[in-house]
Amino acid sequence: MFYKFEDGHGLPHDPLKAIVSPRPIGWISSRSAEGKINLAPYSFFNMISTKPCLIMFSSEGRKDSVTFIEETREFAANLVSANLSVAMNKTSVNAPRGVSEFDYAGLNAADCRLIGAPRVAEAFATLECVVTDIRHPVDRHGNPVQALMVTGEVVGVHIDEAILTNGLVDMTKAQPVSRLGYMDFATVSETFQMFRPKWEG
Ligand SMILES: Cc1cc2nc3c(=O)[nH]c(=O)nc-3n(C[C@H](O)[C@H](O)[C@H](O)COP(=O)(O)O)c2cc1C
């Protein structure tokens, strides 16, 4: 099948988020100017540069995470592993501003080292970030869309050594949870390796 996006898909549910998957989940923790803490999952999330290390997430509208991050210009991205998937999902609740999703989901907030935002104490890894950019991406006509894209530079990295094997982050231990389409999620159960080819002309 093929459809022009503007004509609609004609399927029972929108297939696009299933096609662009699996998506990593950035579990974004932040603090407001007045000191309230916030936690929410974002699967429009990725790393976009290594040196400096930049990561981004996109909020479909001005939600609490973006509002807090605009105020303090810092956030942390916590790793969601399989044992935390139910708690992660709880933190997606549409709670009023100022209500801590850490408390709602029964999670502990630990201090970050270099930024004021909290981190999820139970997470196997956390990236501490300083905001570099918050903007509305534009559509093909150059008009700003409703989504807000937050980019941050990673300034500190927490890794629980429990997920290391011979100094490498071991996915079979970290068991990262990813977002698929519909109501589906996945964890990594198998990995394989490939090496990039050298051009030999
Ligand atoms: C796995 C998962 C991924 C999500 N990804 C996004 C996303 O990428 N962008 C977004 O705007 N909302 C996303 N949501 C919904 C937000 O988590 C939800 O709207 C939440 O209430 C926002 O919290 P906040 O207002 O505290 O920032 C996701 C929810 C779940 C469960």
The ligand as a Gaussian input file, in Angstrom:
#p B3LYP/6-31G(d) Opt

LIG

0 1
 C        6.924000       5.415000      26.611000
 C        6.359000       6.801000      26.456000
 C        6.956000       7.674000      25.575000
 C        6.467000       8.978000      25.423000
 N        7.081000       9.813000      24.536000
 C        6.636000      11.075000      24.389000
 C        7.290000      11.968000      23.477000
 O        8.274000      11.627000      22.832000
 N        6.795000      13.239000      23.375000
 C        5.732000      13.659000      24.118000
 O        5.333000      14.824000      23.992000
 N        5.099000      12.830000      24.995000
 C        5.543000      11.567000      25.150000
 N        4.918000      10.727000      26.038000
 C        3.838000      11.254000      26.883000
 C        4.408000      12.023000      28.082000
 O        5.238000      11.201000      28.881000
 C        3.230000      12.544000      28.941000
 O        2.494000      13.502000      28.185000
 C        3.658000      13.126000      30.257000
 O        2.524000      13.442000      31.042000
 C        4.486000      14.396000      30.098000
 O        4.890000      14.763000      31.393000
 P        5.332000      16.209000      31.820000
 O        4.137000      17.140000      31.583000
 O        5.639000      16.034000      33.267000
 O        6.526000      16.588000      30.985000
 C        5.362000       9.406000      26.191000
 C        4.745000       8.510000      27.085000
 C        5.237000       7.219000      27.213000
 C        4.585000       6.257000      28.177000

